[in-house]
Amino acid sequence: MTSEELARQDCAVTILGGPTAVIDIGGLRVVSDPTFDDPGSHGYLSKTKGPAFDENALGPVDVVLLSHDDHPDNLDVRGRAFADAAPLLVTGPLAAARFGERAVGLSSWTSHPVPRRDGGGELTILAVPAVHGPEDGQRDTEGHINCEVTGFVLSGEGLPTLYISGDNASIRTVAEVSRRIQNIDAALLHAGAARVEAKFDGRPLSMDGRRVAAAAAVLGAGVVVPAHYDGWSHFSEGLDDIQLAFLEAGLSSLLRIAPHGSWVALRP
C-alpha cells in the first residue's frame, strides 16, 4: 500500500483491491465501494490484503458510490469514514437512510445528476438492480436477496457509458440492464464467486468467472474490468479463473487486466 498521489486521468478506472475502484470521468473523481483497512478479521469475513493506494493518495473526491453498507468487504471501517467525509454519497435507499440526510438514496432506475468539472454538462448516475445471491434465495421483507445492493450506470454527453455491477450474481439482472441501457461501452464487474457457508448452502453470492464472461457477452461492452476477486478469504475464484472463462468464451479481447493501482482506459 502506498500513499503517493494517484494522478488524475481522462476517462479511466483503476482497481485498488477488493471492490474498490477509482473512476476519473468528466473531470470528476468517483470512488466505488471504499475499503481501506489493513488486513485482518472483520467478524465472519477476513481481509487478506490492503489496497494499492490508501485514502490519503486520492486527493479531492467528488462522489462515492456505495453498492451496500451491510458487509465489511464492501465498506470497512476506514471506508466508512471516507464515505462519511465525501461531498456526495450515492447509494440505495436503505443504506442512505442509515447514513442520514447527506446521502442520496436511489431506487433502481432512478438517477441523480452531478455537474461535471470538464465543462461538459452533467454526469448522470443511474441506479440499477443487483442480486447478491442465487435467484431462488429467500428474500427479505424489502424483497432483497441477502441485502439491498445497488449497481450503477454512469453516462454523459461525450463520455463512455460505464456499468458498475456491485455484488451481483444474476445474469438475468445483467440482461435487464442491457435491455434498458443502450450502448454500454465499459463494464466494471464484481467477480470472485464469493461464498459464505452459512448463506444459501454456500452457493455463490457474486459472479464466478463464467458468469462474468456471460455478462460481458450480454452487455456488448468493449471494455470489461473485473473487480472484487481478491483481498478477502471468502472468494472461491481468482483472476486466473476469470481469464480462463474469457479465453474459453472467445472474449479475451474485451478483458482489461492491470495491476491494482494502474489505470485502464474506459473508451473501447
Backbone as a ProteinNet text record, in pm:
[ID]
protein_1_A
[PRIMARY]
MTSEELARQDCAVTILGGPTAVIDIGGLRVVSDPTFDDPGSHGYLSKTKGPAFDENALGPVDVVLLSHDDHPDNLDVRGRAFADAAPLLVTGPLAAARFGERAVGLSSWTSHPVPRRDGGGELTILAVPAVHGPEDGQRDTEGHINCEVTGFVLSGEGLPTLYISGDNASIRTVAEVSRRIQNIDAALLHAGAARVEAKFDGRPLSMDGRRVAAAAAVLGAGVVVPAHYDGWSHFSEGLDDIQLAFLEAGLSSLLRIAPHGSWVALRP
[TERTIARY]
85.4	0	88.5	52.3	129.4	38.7	98.2	21.6	64.3	149.6	184.4	59.5	58	-63.8	-100	-227.9	-280	-317.2	-242	-256.2	-392.5	-442.9	-572.9	-563.9	-676.1	-683.7	-805.4	-809.7	-925.3	-998.9	-1113	-1197.8	-1121.5	-1088.6	-1014.7	-1055.7	-1026	-1057.1	-935.8	-917.5	-818.9	-882.6	-849.7	-894.8	-786.5	-825.4	-729.1	-714.8	-807.7	-812.9	-952.9	-992.7	-1130.3	-1225.4	-1332.5	-1428.3	-1395.1	-1291.8	-1271.1	-1211	-1282.2	-1237.8	-1235.3	-1138.9	-1133.6	-1162.1	-1262.2	-1305.9	-1291.6	-1208.6	-1196	-1276	-1380	-1470.3	-1535.1	-1536.3	-1598.1	-1532.5	-1404.5	-1334.8	-1361.2	-1438.1	-1473.2	-1392.5	-1369.9	-1311.4	-1419.3	-1450.6	-1555.2	-1489.8	-1529.4	-1477.6	-1595.1	-1584	-1690.6	-1647.5	-1739.3	-1722.3	-1585.5	-1565.4	-1434.3	-1400.9	-1284.2	-1230.4	-1081.9	-1041.8	-903.6	-837.3	-905.7	-847.4	-726.6	-641.9	-533.5	-590.9	-513.6	-562.3	-597.4	-697.4	-739	-879.7	-927.9	-1058.9	-1167.7	-1277.4	-1397.7	-1516.3	-1524.9	-1630.7	-1612.9	-1714.5	-1707.4	-1630.6	-1582.3	-1502.1	-1359.7	-1265.2	-1124.4	-1060.6	-1003.6	-934.3	-789.3	-740.9	-607.3	-505.3	-551.3	-458.4	-518.3	-432.6	-477.4	-479.7	-525.8	-539.2	-404.2	-401.1	-279.7	-246	-346.1	-330.5	-422.5	-377.3	-467.1	-550.7	-642.6	-737.2	-670.6	-555.9	-487.6	-425.8	-411.7	-348.6	-446.7	-575	-674.9	-702.3	-658.6	-686.3	-834.6	-880.3	-1022.8	-1108.6	-1208	-1300.8	-1437.1	-1501.7	-1630.6	-1749.6	-1741.7	-1855.9	-1805.9	-1877.1	-1860	-1986.4	-1969.1	-2078.6	-2068.2	-2176.9	-2175.9	-2284	-2241.7	-2338.8	-2420.4	-2355.2	-2426.5	-2334.6	-2398.2	-2321.9	-2332.3	-2388.1	-2414.6	-2293.3	-2197.8	-2087.6	-1953.5	-1862.5	-1735.7	-1642	-1664	-1577.1	-1614.4	-1727	-1763	-1756.9	-1752.9	-1740.2	-1682.3	-1549.5	-1485.6	-1478	-1403.8	-1405.3	-1351.8	-1235.6	-1179	-1257.7	-1314.3	-1400.3	-1524.3	-1580.9	-1699.4	-1664.1	-1549.9	-1507.1	-1484.8	-1429	-1406.4	-1539.4	-1636.4	-1768.2	-1837.1	-1821.9	-1882.3	-1828.1	-1701.3	-1637.2	-1655.8	-1709.6	-1724.1	-1829.2	-1810	-1911.1	-2043.2	-2041.3	-2163.6	-2149.3	-2246.7	-2254.2	-2383.2	-2371.6	-2488.1	-2494.6	-2610.8	-2627.6	-2774.6	-2813.9	-2953.8	-3032.1	-3164.2	-3247	-3225.3	-3213	-3196.1	-3060.8	-2956.7	-2824.5	-2821.2	-2884	-2886.1	-2954.2	-3060.2	-3129.6	-3039.2	-2950.7	-2858.1	-2747.1	-2712.3	-2609.3	-2665.2	-2792.1	-2850.9	-2875.7	-2911.4	-2959.7	-2856	-2729.4	-2627	-2620.3	-2664.3	-2657.6	-2776.9	-2753.6	-2859.9	-2893.9	-3018.8	-3063.2	-3143.3	-3095.4	-3161.2	-3222.5	-3351.4	-3414	-3371.7	-3385.5	-3347.6	-3420.8	-3346.5	-3392.8	-3426.2	-3373.6	-3378.7	-3236.9	-3223.3	-3091.3	-3068.5	-2941.5	-2900.2	-2793.9	-2811.9	-2713	-2603.3	-2482.5	-2369.8	-2301.6	-2287.2	-2217.3	-2073.9	-2036.2	-1900.7	-1801.1	-1675.1	-1568.3	-1494.5	-1535.2	-1468.5	-1547.7	-1654.3	-1735.1	-1832.9	-1852.6	-1936.8	-2078.6	-2125.7	-2263.1	-2269.5	-2341.9	-2364.7	-2322	-2280	-2263.6	-2390.8	-2456.9	-2577.5	-2540.8	-2582.6	-2563.7	-2699.3	-2710.4	-2833.8	-2817.3	-2911	-2910.4	-2975.7	-2915	-2969.9	-2970.9	-3053.5	-3065.1	-2943.4	-2930.4	-2828.6	-2888.6	-2846.6	-2895.9	-2774.7	-2765.1	-2646	-2661.2	-2685.6	-2701.2	-2778	-2810.2	-2880.5	-3022.1	-3070.1	-3201.8	-3314.2	-3299.9	-3406.5	-3383.5	-3289.7	-3263.8	-3382.5	-3396.7	-3506.4	-3491.2	-3599.9	-3599.1	-3641.7	-3585.5	-3622.4	-3751.7	-3791.1	-3918.3	-3919.3	-3801.8	-3791.7	-3781	-3777.4	-3769.5	-3629	-3529.4	-3389.3	-3339.2	-3251.9	-3181.1	-3049.6	-3031.4	-2914.6	-2925.4	-2927.2	-2945.3	-2968.1	-3001.7	-3012.7	-2875.4	-2866.9	-2744.3	-2783	-2705.1	-2731.6	-2613.9	-2642.6	-2544.4	-2565	-2474	-2480.6	-2442.1	-2498.3	-2454	-2419.3	-2297.1	-2250.8	-2250.8	-2306	-2311.1	-2315.7	-2285.3	-2290.3	-2250.8	-2286.4	-2256.6	-2106.3	-2068.7	-1928.6	-1847.1	-1910.9	-1841	-1875	-1783.2	-1820.4	-1923.2	-2016.7	-2116.5	-2060.6	-2057.3	-1994.7	-2098.6	-2105.4	-2190.1	-2104.7	-2148.9	-2082.8	-2181	-2145.8	-2243.7	-2276	-2181	-2197.6	-2190.2	-2218.9	-2214.1	-2340.6	-2331.9	-2446.1	-2410.8	-2501.3	-2478.8	-2573.7	-2655.7	-2766.3	-2740.6	-2731.9	-2722.5	-2854.2	-2965.1	-3094.2	-3096	-3035.1	-3029	-2939.7	-2826.4	-2739	-2813.5	-2891.4	-2967.8	-3070	-3131	-3226.9	-3157.9	-3040.2	-2963.4	-2931.5	-2889.4	-2853.9	-2974.1	-3091.8	-3212.3	-3249.8	-3232.4	-3278.4	-3177	-3048.6	-2942.4	-2873.5	-2882.7	-2822.7	-2675	-2596.1	-2456.8	-2373.1	-2366.2	-2274.4	-2133.3	-2045.8	-1909.8	-1815.1	-1833.8	-1740.6	-1819.1	-1767.2	-1833.5	-1730.6	-1762.1	-1682.9	-1762.2	-1717.2	-1795.8	-1732.6	-1810	-1763.8	-1768.3	-1659.9	-1643.4	-1611.2	-1528.1	-1475.6	-1557.6	-1684.4	-1770.6	-1763.3	-1795.1	-1790.5	-1884.3	-1835.7	-1916.2	-1903.8	-2016.2	-2021.5	-2108	-2051	-2119.8	-2256.9	-2271.3	-2397.8	-2507.2	-2471.6	-2568.7	-2595.5	-2721	-2765	-2686.4	-2659.7	-2588.9	-2452	-2389.7	-2256.2	-2251.1	-2367	-2367.7	-2315.4	-2268.6	-2202.6	-2294.9	-2238	-2307.7	-2275.1	-2176.1	-2137.2	-2098.6	-2073	-2049.3	-1916.8	-1919.1	-1794.9	-1742.6	-1628.8	-1567.2	-1655.3	-1725.1	-1810.8	-1926.1	-1981.2	-2090.7	-2039.4	-1919.6	-1862.2	-1845.8	-1795.6	-1781.9	-1918.7	-2017.3	-2152.2	-2209.3	-2184.7	-2231.3	-2167.9	-2038.8	-1970.7	-2034.9	-2069	-2132	-2270.2	-2346.5	-2480.3	-2474.2	-2380.9	-2372	-2320.1	-2231.6	-2171.3	-2072.2	-2020	-1923.4	-1787.9	-1719.5	-1588.3	-1475.5	-1502.1	-1402.7	-1467.1	-1405.2	-1454.7	-1342.9	-1369.3	-1271.4	-1326.4	-1261.2	-1308.7	-1258.7	-1339.2	-1302.8	-1357.2	-1315.4	-1369.1	-1350.9	-1230.2	-1197.4	-1078	-1024.7	-910.5	-915.6	-825.3	-814.7	-899.4	-986.4	-1072.2	-1076.5	-1085.8	-1071.9	-1196.6	-1310.3	-1432.5	-1452.1	-1356.2	-1364.4	-1320.7	-1400.3	-1366.7	-1301.2	-1295.3	-1226.3	-1141	-1034.2	-944.9	-929.8	-828.1	-807.3	-785	-713.1	-688.4	-819	-916.3	-1045.1	-1119.5	-1111.3	-1175.5	-1111.6	-979.5	-909.1	-939.3	-945.1	-975.6	-1117.3	-1211.8	-1350.7	-1362.9	-1292	-1295.9	-1226.2	-1117.8	-1049.1	-1140	-1205.8	-1292	-1413.8	-1457.9	-1572.5	-1533.4	-1404	-1358.3	-1371.6	-1365.9	-1387.7	-1266.2	-1151.2	-1031.8	-997.6	-1034.5	-1000.7	-1075	-1183.3	-1260.3	-1204.1	-1132	-1089.6	-969.7	-978.7	-870.4	-818.9	-697.6	-634.9	-513.4	-505.1	-389.6	-359.6	-233.6	-203.4	-287.2	-325.8	-402.9	-327.2	-400.3	-338.9	-295	-309.7	-277.4	-405.8	-398.2	-518.5	-555.2	-685.9	-740.5	-832.4	-812.6	-896.3	-1036.7	-1136.8	-1276.4	-1330	-1261.6	-1306.3	-1255.4	-1344.2	-1300.2	-1188.4
-119.5	0	123.7	220.5	344	463.8	574.2	697	803.8	766.2	863.9	899.2	1017.3	1067.5	987.9	959.4	889.9	994.1	997.3	1103.3	1100.5	1218.5	1230.8	1181.1	1124	1066.6	1120	1091.2	1124.4	996	972.6	856.6	725.7	695.4	573.4	523.9	395.5	334.1	257.2	254.4	166.6	95.8	-31.7	-110.6	-102.8	-68.1	-57.6	-188.7	-281	-406.7	-429.1	-557.4	-585.3	-520.3	-455.2	-393.5	-249.3	-195.4	-50.6	-6	84	137.6	289.7	348.2	492.6	517.3	600.1	627.6	776.5	812.7	952	967.8	1052	1065.3	1203.4	1272.3	1403.5	1506.7	1488.7	1579.3	1552.6	1449.6	1413.5	1292.6	1283.6	1162.2	1092	970.3	889.1	765.3	730.1	610.3	519.1	392.3	296.7	199.2	169.4	73.1	87	196.2	221.3	123.5	61.8	-26	4.5	52.4	95.9	36	-52.2	-112	-198.7	-217.8	-314.3	-455.8	-557.1	-694.8	-728.6	-815.3	-857	-912.1	-949.4	-1010.1	-904.4	-931.2	-847.5	-939.7	-986.6	-1080.2	-1211.2	-1251.8	-1379.9	-1369.5	-1249.1	-1229.9	-1190.7	-1228.6	-1199.2	-1129.4	-1011.5	-937.5	-982.5	-1015.9	-1073.4	-977.5	-865.6	-773	-633.2	-532.8	-394.4	-337.4	-212	-151	-108.4	-93.9	-48.5	95	178.5	315.6	336.7	414.3	443.7	567.4	598.9	706.9	842.8	860.3	989.4	1018	914	930.2	976.3	980.1	1002.1	1148.7	1236.9	1378.7	1407.2	1523.6	1556.3	1460.2	1404	1310.3	1377.4	1363.1	1428.5	1343.7	1214.2	1125.7	991.3	937.5	798.5	722.5	612.2	521.1	400.6	368.3	257.8	157.6	38.5	-63.6	-109.9	-127.2	-161.8	-142.4	-118.2	-90.8	-203	-318.6	-426.9	-515.1	-518.2	-613.6	-541.4	-580.7	-508.2	-522	-622.3	-632.1	-529	-461.1	-351.1	-215.1	-213.6	-89.1	-123.6	-106.5	-136.3	-9.7	-13.3	97.4	226	219.3	338.7	378.2	280.7	311.7	388.3	353.8	425	568.7	588.8	725.9	805.9	740.5	804.8	843.9	753.4	782.3	893.9	893.7	998.6	1137.4	1141.9	1270.7	1317.1	1232.5	1268.2	1376.8	1465.7	1569.7	1514.2	1396.4	1334	1182.7	1121.1	975.7	930.8	841.1	787.9	637.7	591.1	451.7	415.3	300.2	261.3	330.9	326	398.4	354.3	224.6	178	220.2	206.2	248.9	399.1	476.4	622	663	593	625.3	604.1	506.8	482.5	587.3	643.7	747.5	884.9	907.4	1036.4	1124	1249.4	1339.2	1368.8	1359.2	1393.4	1294.1	1169.8	1066.2	1074.6	1044.1	1036.2	889.4	852.3	715	699.3	614.8	595.3	456.1	450.2	323.6	285.6	158.8	112.3	191	230.3	301.9	448.3	500.2	644.4	698.3	828.4	884.5	1013.2	1051.7	1175.2	1242.8	1371.5	1440.8	1504.2	1504.8	1568.7	1661.1	1789.5	1880	1833.8	1827.3	1785.4	1899.3	1862.8	1962.5	1990.1	1918.9	1939.5	2030.9	2094.1	2184.5	2116.5	1986.4	1911.2	1888.3	1964.1	1946	1861.6	1749.3	1667.9	1522.6	1461	1316.6	1260.9	1168.8	1106.9	977	964.8	842.6	772.9	660	582.7	459.9	438.8	318	204.1	86.3	-32.2	-147.2	-248.8	-356.1	-446.7	-517.8	-621.4	-726.6	-851.1	-962.9	-1028.6	-1015.9	-1059.2	-1203.6	-1293.7	-1434.1	-1505.7	-1634.2	-1711.3	-1659.6	-1674.8	-1621.9	-1675.9	-1800.1	-1860	-1840.9	-1753.2	-1728.2	-1660.8	-1684.7	-1624.4	-1473	-1404.4	-1258.5	-1204	-1087	-1023.8	-944.9	-874.3	-802.2	-691.1	-645.5	-541.9	-601.4	-734.4	-800	-827.7	-810.3	-829.1	-967.4	-1022.2	-1145.4	-1108.6	-1156	-1127.7	-988.6	-884.2	-747.4	-656.2	-532.4	-433.9	-409.8	-426.1	-394.6	-313.4	-211.1	-121.6	-123.2	-143.1	-120.2	19	61.4	197.7	198.1	294.4	324.9	473	504.3	641.9	678.9	797.5	839.5	991.1	1042.8	1185.6	1211.6	1327.6	1361.3	1355.4	1277.8	1266	1174.1	1110.2	1020.7	874.9	782.5	641.5	607.5	520.5	474.6	355.1	366.7	266.1	201	68.3	-10	-65.8	-44.8	-98.2	-195.5	-322.5	-424.9	-426.1	-383.9	-415.4	-566.5	-612.2	-755.9	-820.8	-866.2	-922.7	-1061.4	-1156.8	-1293.1	-1331	-1237.8	-1267.9	-1223.1	-1318.1	-1285	-1225.6	-1270.5	-1212.6	-1062.2	-1020.6	-877.9	-803.4	-863.1	-802.3	-785.7	-887.3	-878.9	-766.1	-746	-636.6	-501.8	-487	-363.3	-341.7	-448.3	-437.5	-398.5	-450	-416.4	-269.3	-219.1	-83.4	24.4	-10	88.4	54.2	142.3	118	159.2	81.8	119.2	137.1	32.7	32	10.1	105	99.9	19.2	26.2	-37.8	-94.6	-202.9	-268	-299.5	-260.3	-292.4	-398.6	-523.7	-637.2	-700.9	-708	-775.4	-925.7	-990.8	-1133	-1208.1	-1312.2	-1380.6	-1496.6	-1511.7	-1619.5	-1627.8	-1517.2	-1511.5	-1616.1	-1686.6	-1790	-1778.2	-1789	-1797.8	-1918.2	-2018.5	-2146.5	-2131.8	-2034.4	-2017.9	-1955.6	-1908	-1839.5	-1920.8	-1952.1	-2016.4	-2143.9	-2222.7	-2351.1	-2334.5	-2220.3	-2197.1	-2164.7	-2140	-2105	-1963.5	-1930.6	-1801.4	-1682.5	-1582.9	-1457.3	-1351.6	-1379.3	-1289.1	-1375	-1313.4	-1388.1	-1462.9	-1585.4	-1656.2	-1614.6	-1671.2	-1630.1	-1653	-1765.9	-1795.5	-1697	-1659	-1562.4	-1422	-1388.7	-1260.2	-1256.6	-1366.7	-1373.5	-1367.3	-1435.4	-1429.8	-1288.8	-1221.9	-1083.6	-993.8	-1014.5	-934.5	-955.5	-1079.4	-1108.4	-1043.9	-1049.4	-990.9	-839.4	-776.9	-630.6	-574.3	-648.4	-598	-486.3	-475.2	-369.8	-401	-297.2	-315.7	-324.7	-284.9	-288.2	-353.1	-459.3	-527.1	-531.3	-472.6	-466.3	-545.2	-654.5	-729.8	-668.4	-683.4	-635.1	-732.1	-714.3	-787.7	-937.9	-978.2	-1119.2	-1156	-1058.4	-1086.6	-995.7	-1020.9	-937.9	-984.4	-1084.1	-1138.1	-1290.2	-1360	-1505.5	-1578.6	-1511.5	-1581.6	-1589.1	-1541.3	-1558.8	-1700.9	-1766.4	-1902.8	-1908.6	-1795.2	-1786.7	-1661.1	-1667.7	-1554.2	-1511.4	-1433.6	-1377.7	-1484.4	-1591.2	-1697.1	-1758.1	-1774.2	-1831.9	-1737.9	-1608.2	-1510.4	-1513.5	-1512.5	-1512.4	-1638.6	-1752.9	-1878.3	-1876.1	-1824.7	-1818.1	-1731.2	-1618.2	-1531.4	-1597.4	-1668.9	-1740.4	-1845.5	-1924.3	-2030.9	-1975.8	-1856.4	-1794	-1716.3	-1704.6	-1628.4	-1478.3	-1432.5	-1291.4	-1225.5	-1286.3	-1233.3	-1091	-1054.8	-921	-811.8	-847.4	-748.4	-725	-820.9	-819.5	-727.7	-640.2	-547.6	-577.5	-629.3	-664.7	-575.6	-512.8	-429.7	-447.1	-431.3	-439	-338.6	-374.5	-282.4	-150.2	-41.3	91.1	142.1	58.8	100.9	129.6	222.3	271	189.7	180.2	119.3	221.2	248.2	342.6	287.4	372.4	330	332.6	400.9	403.3	278	206.3	84.7	112.2
0	0	0	-82.1	-90.6	-70.2	-23.4	-5.7	-106.1	-205.3	-307.2	-386.8	-445.8	-507.6	-632.2	-646.7	-763.3	-867.6	-977.7	-1077.1	-1143.8	-1178.8	-1246.3	-1390.2	-1438.1	-1572.1	-1646.7	-1775.3	-1858.1	-1891.8	-1828.2	-1856.1	-1838.1	-1713.9	-1682	-1544.9	-1518.9	-1390	-1341.1	-1210.5	-1150	-1032	-1016.7	-903.1	-795.6	-674.1	-564.3	-488	-508.6	-435.4	-383.4	-371.7	-333.7	-432.9	-383.2	-474.1	-508.8	-446.3	-450	-582.9	-649.9	-778.3	-771.5	-840	-860.2	-1007.6	-1033.3	-1170.1	-1195.4	-1290	-1332.9	-1461.7	-1455.7	-1569.6	-1565.6	-1679.8	-1687.8	-1596.3	-1568.3	-1478.1	-1331.7	-1301	-1164.3	-1119.3	-990.6	-932.6	-851.1	-892	-830.8	-769.6	-648.8	-582.1	-549.5	-586.1	-557.4	-448.6	-358.6	-250	-180.7	-106.3	-45.1	67.2	55.3	160.6	175.2	291.1	310.6	434.7	506.3	625.9	591.3	690.8	678.8	686.4	645.7	657.4	801.8	816.6	949.5	948.5	1065.7	1079.7	1086.8	1014.9	1019.8	1048.4	1171	1205.9	1132.2	1054.8	983.4	851.5	816.7	696.6	735.6	652.1	680.1	560.7	586.1	481.5	477.2	357.1	343.8	284.7	227.9	163.2	162.8	186.9	185.1	44.7	29	-103.7	-161.6	-293.6	-361	-322.8	-301.1	-255.7	-136.8	-38.4	72.6	40.1	128.4	101.5	89.7	155.1	150.1	14	-69.1	-200	-307.2	-276.2	-380.6	-407.3	-317.6	-337.4	-322.4	-366.7	-356.2	-437.7	-373.6	-437.4	-448	-562.6	-585.6	-543.8	-567.8	-544	-490.4	-392.5	-351.6	-389.4	-459.4	-491.6	-399.2	-333.2	-237.8	-276.9	-316.5	-356.1	-236.6	-121.3	1.8	121.1	235.9	358.1	459.3	419	512.9	539.7	445.9	455.3	456.5	545.2	558.9	439.5	352.9	235.4	129.3	146.1	56.9	124.5	255.8	331	467.9	480.5	608.1	693.2	800.7	896.9	834.2	774.4	711.3	587.3	517.9	404.1	445.3	559.7	609.1	644.3	707.6	739.1	611.6	510.2	380.6	316.6	320	263.6	340.9	471.5	554.8	519.2	479.6	451.9	308	221.7	80.2	62.3	-35.3	-59.2	-109.3	-173.1	-222.1	-210.5	-144.8	-133.9	-200.4	-298.1	-368.4	-342.3	-297.2	-260.7	-273.6	-220.7	-221.9	-111.9	-117.4	-19.7	123.7	150.7	287.5	344.1	263.9	308.7	330	241.6	255.3	384.7	422.7	547.4	667.6	660	771.3	776	659.5	656.7	691.1	668.6	703	581.7	606.5	502.3	394.7	426.3	327.6	212.9	236.8	134.2	40.7	-86.2	-186	-206.7	-173.7	-190.6	-318.1	-408.6	-537.5	-545.3	-574.1	-609	-751.3	-783.4	-917.6	-1025.6	-1127	-1245.1	-1216.3	-1105.7	-1081.3	-1087.4	-1113.3	-1138.8	-1061.7	-1056	-990.4	-1077.3	-1112.5	-1195.1	-1109.4	-1161.8	-1094.5	-1195.2	-1164.1	-1256.2	-1280.4	-1406.4	-1440.8	-1422.4	-1409.3	-1393.1	-1523.5	-1630.6	-1759.8	-1851.7	-1799.3	-1879.8	-1971.6	-1953	-2045.6	-1999.7	-1903.5	-1857.4	-1732.1	-1738.8	-1620.3	-1641.6	-1532.1	-1526.2	-1463	-1531	-1478.1	-1408.1	-1282.5	-1205.8	-1197.4	-1263.4	-1265.3	-1176.6	-1084.5	-1002.7	-1079.6	-1072.5	-1138	-1037.4	-1060.2	-962.1	-957.9	-846.9	-828.8	-736.3	-754.5	-673.5	-607.6	-476.3	-402.7	-354.3	-449.5	-416.4	-525.6	-504.3	-607.3	-629.3	-751.6	-789.1	-700.2	-652.1	-572	-422.5	-386.5	-245	-177.7	-48.4	26.9	29	4.2	3.1	138.5	173.9	299.5	282.4	386.2	382.4	279.3	235.8	132.9	-7.2	-16.2	-145.6	-194	-106.7	-146.2	-108	-190.1	-158.2	-90	31.1	114.9	176.7	93.9	142.3	22.2	47.9	-59.9	-121.7	-252.9	-326.4	-449.6	-477.2	-589.6	-686.7	-814.5	-919.4	-976.2	-1062	-1115.7	-1263.4	-1334.4	-1470.8	-1474.7	-1517.8	-1530.7	-1678.4	-1710.4	-1850.1	-1859.8	-1976.2	-2003.3	-2146.6	-2195.9	-2334.6	-2360.2	-2461	-2498.4	-2409.8	-2310.8	-2219.1	-2250.1	-2220.7	-2229.9	-2122.8	-2154.9	-2058.5	-1982.8	-1850.2	-1764	-1674.3	-1678.1	-1588.4	-1476	-1351.4	-1232.5	-1168.2	-1162.6	-1125	-976.5	-889.4	-748.8	-729.3	-606.9	-579	-634.1	-756.8	-827.5	-878.2	-858	-906.2	-1018.4	-1063.7	-1153.7	-1297.1	-1388.7	-1530.7	-1579.5	-1522.9	-1559.4	-1533.2	-1423.1	-1390.9	-1489.4	-1525.1	-1625.2	-1757.5	-1795.3	-1919.9	-1913.7	-1797.8	-1783.5	-1800.7	-1742.4	-1759.9	-1906.9	-1975.4	-2116.4	-2202.4	-2168.3	-2245.3	-2228.5	-2108.3	-2078.6	-2115.2	-2110	-2135	-2265.4	-2359.6	-2490.4	-2491.4	-2562.9	-2591.7	-2466	-2384.5	-2270.3	-2323.9	-2296.8	-2351	-2263.9	-2133.4	-2040	-1922.8	-1865.2	-1752.5	-1644.9	-1523.3	-1404.7	-1329.5	-1335.8	-1289.2	-1166.4	-1058.4	-937.5	-960.4	-929.9	-959.3	-830	-840.1	-721.9	-670.4	-715.6	-665.2	-512.5	-447.2	-301	-241.2	-139.5	-74.5	77.5	144.6	290.2	321.5	387.2	403.9	469.5	556.7	628.6	542.1	422.5	337.3	210.8	186.1	61.9	32.5	138.5	124.3	59.7	81.7	28.6	-118.6	-180.2	-322.5	-344.2	-465.2	-487.1	-460.8	-395.9	-368.4	-472.6	-556.5	-665.6	-785.7	-897.6	-1021.1	-1019	-1071.7	-1097.5	-1235.2	-1274.4	-1399.9	-1520.9	-1524.4	-1639.8	-1649.1	-1535	-1539	-1572.6	-1531.8	-1572.6	-1724.5	-1782.1	-1928.4	-1996.1	-1939.1	-1994.9	-1986	-1873.6	-1858.2	-1963.1	-1989.7	-2091.8	-2228.1	-2258.7	-2387.6	-2397.1	-2288.9	-2288.2	-2302.3	-2233	-2232.8	-2364.5	-2430.8	-2553.8	-2530.1	-2409.3	-2377.6	-2440.5	-2485	-2545.3	-2445.3	-2320.7	-2213.7	-2091.8	-2039.7	-1920.2	-1816.9	-1700.8	-1592.7	-1473.9	-1435.5	-1319.2	-1188.6	-1083.9	-950.7	-847.5	-723.8	-608.6	-621.9	-662.4	-673.3	-585.7	-510.8	-424.4	-302.2	-208	-88.9	27.6	5.6	110.2	98	210.6	209.9	159.5	148.8	109.1	-42.3	-120	-265	-301	-384.7	-425.2	-562.7	-631.6	-759.9	-763.8	-843.1	-857.3	-1002.5	-1027.2	-1159.9	-1266.1	-1232.4	-1329.9	-1380.7	-1292.1	-1331.4	-1426.8	-1401.6	-1489.1	-1627.8	-1630.7	-1758.5	-1838.6	-1770.5	-1839	-1895.7	-1819.7	-1866.4	-1990.8	-1995.8	-2113.4	-2231.5	-2204.9	-2312	-2373.3	-2289	-2339.5	-2412.1	-2372.1	-2438.4	-2563.1	-2590.1	-2705.4	-2687.2	-2561.6	-2531.1	-2465.9	-2478.4	-2411.2	-2453.8	-2577	-2626.2	-2550.6	-2480.4	-2404.7	-2266	-2214.1	-2074.5	-2055.2	-1957.9	-1926.3	-1786.4	-1781.1	-1654.1	-1634.2	-1520	-1487.5	-1339.6	-1298.7	-1155.6	-1077.7	-956.4	-875	-859.7	-880.7	-876.1	-1011.1	-1116.7	-1253.1	-1328.8	-1422.4	-1489.2	-1612	-1637.6	-1756.9	-1823.6	-1952.2	-2023.5	-2040.3	-2023.3	-2034.2	-2176.4	-2264.1	-2403.2	-2474.5	-2545.4	-2615.8	-2714.3
[MASK]
++++++++++++++++++++++++++++++++++++++++++++++++++++++++++++++++++++++++++++++++++++++++++++++++++++++++++++++++++++++++++++++++++++++++++++++++++++++++++++++++++++++++++++++++++++++++++++++++++++++++++++++++++++++++++++++++++++++++++++++++++++++++++++++++++++++++++++

